[in-house]
Amino acid sequence: MLELYEAKEWFDKLSKGACTYNALYGYWREQLFERVMRLFVWESDVEQKEIEQRLIIAGHCGITKIPRDKELTAMFGSFFGVTKYFDEFKNYTVHCPIYAGTRTIGKDVAIISNNAERNPVLPLIHHYAQLMAHAEVTFLNILINARDNSGIPIVSTERQKQAVLQYQGKKFNGQYSAIADPGALGVNYTQQTSLNSSLYKEMWETRNNILKDFYTDIGIKAAFEKQSNTIDAEVRSNDSLLLLNIKDMLEYRKRGCDAVNTLYGTNWSVKVSDEINYKLELAGPAEEVERDV
């Protein structure tokens, strides 16, 4: 019973601030992060989340062993050691909560990259979490303001302010209420944009399109994307571009597996998750996508 009571208190506390930009940004940042983590399936000695977290956050990770530890460990790290290229290095510093050290690439550490440029996915997640949070805050405010289309209150005293805030709090919770305080007399309202059914629909479609664009940017076509008004050449061109990102990410994960297997005699492998449904006319069934990628 105590757990149920504590859970209720937690939900009650959460609901009060759940409609703010900060709350929704945090929600979508974690949601999009998890969705990217599930794009690939690893067969490895290290937990998938440990590898993917480092690739998403840093764009690369090192697979190595801690001294006197037989297990392989995925670690954050940074490159150093001069070569003839600016973006290629000989050495890699590794660190985790219990160890830090330097390694020679190909000798005592194998590098896995997120893509050809070793770019992380985190900035993309941050960008779309911002857009999703703003879209949902706007949609929620449209719903709440529809309960009372009187406009934005303009107050001149603290007493008026408190009376209006109390009324708006009840409106937010869907309660019937009225401003009964005589001190609130004289409150003026500035009319806002008129609300109609098309506005709700447009805002919700905007929200869904932002989420669809996130998947498109990482190379996944949304199953609900319509192409009935698109000519075949445009469809095929778009599909080719669509595969570039996820193809690149898979290719460099496979190269990382090869580096680990060569260095440590393991049998690591990685593939695109079976749950991803491309719906591409160019690639055909999901099995063909994985083989071609």
Secondary structure, DSSP 8 states (H G I E B T S, - for coil): -HHHHHHHHHHHHHHHHTTSHHHHHHHHHHHHHHHHHTSEEEESSS-HHHHHHHHHHHSEEEEEE-TT--SEEEEEEEEE---SSTT--SEEEEEETTEEEEEEBTTTBEEEESSTT---SHHHHHHHHHHHHHHHHHHHHHHHHTT-TT-EEE-SSHHHHHHHHHHHHHHHTT-------GGGTT-EEE------HHHHHHHHHHHHHHHHHHHHHHT---TT---TTS-HHHHHHHHHHHHHHHHHHHHHHHHHHHHHHHHH----EEEE-TT----BTTTBSHHHHHHH-
